[in-house]
Amino acid sequence: MRRRIRNTVEFILACIGLGVIWCIPTGVAFAMARGLGALFYRLLRKRRKIAVDNLLQTGVAATPKEAERIAKASFRHFAVLAVESLKIMPKVVPETCDTFFAYEVPQETLDFVRNSPHGALCISAHHGNWELLGRAFSFDKRMTAIARAANNPMVQRLIDRYKKTRNMDILEKESPDRFGILRALKSGSLVAILADQFNWSRTYAIQNDFMGLPTRTITTPARLHLATRCPIFVGTCVRVAPGRFRIIAEAPMTYAAAPGESKDDLVRRITDDINRCLERFIRLYPEQYLWAHRRWRPL
């Protein structure tokens, strides 16, 4: 009963928040989001400390003052990201893509997304606006996004209604359908996975380096690639100005075992390569990464 009351209260608050955002001008909504992000930075002391410590340990910030600046900017970024999903996302349609996006993408990648009937793995991180990255690619090729459902089912239904996107399917991370991803790849879809966190399954995680520090990383993209031979794309979508974004992606990556290389070693090599790509994006735009997550924990 207590859980039901809590869910109902959260749902009502979410509806009020959505209504306010929809009713106010976009510029005002962004200003409010930046203010809320700065407020959360002050109030969420534990998360603030995690973010600052992560920035210093990875060497992205050289001094505590610089770490605090980047961490605060990161909190603001994620508050603005929530507003973008409501105010910008509905305006992004095939006819307006050139208005919102600039592309730093190899022609080989664009050709595959636009012309190939085969599936591919689209790997990104909690960096920039990954939802807009998926939306932009979904106009050329069907997209299946792997996402974690909200703890509150009422809020999740609300999210699904507001974020419903044509040519895109959502597959829950904890879905009992063990073969949903394989079916999507074999049907020719792009499968989007955020691979910078490890809370999928310890069975499919390895100990390796990320941003120069040992941690554990999911190997799901590597294992899916070896099972299906679908190429791997690593990309991000970063904000360069209000309502303006740059999509950055690598060339398609495919792998075969070297002489004497075991499957486990090949999985590690693929996973390491994915991490190096994500690191490059994060170091270019550190203010747009989720530093407040406890990413660096031993296996």
PyMOL commands that set and color helices and strands:
alter all, ss='L'
color gray80, all
select helices_A, chain A and resi 2-23+26-43+45-58+64-87+89-91+94-100+107-115+130-138+153-162+180-186+202-204+220-228+263-284+286-288
alter helices_A, ss='H'
color red, helices_A
select strands_A, chain A and resi 101-104+120-124+143-147+168-172+190-194+205-210+213-218+232-241+244-249
alter strands_A, ss='S'
color yellow, strands_A
deselect
rebuild
show_as cartoon
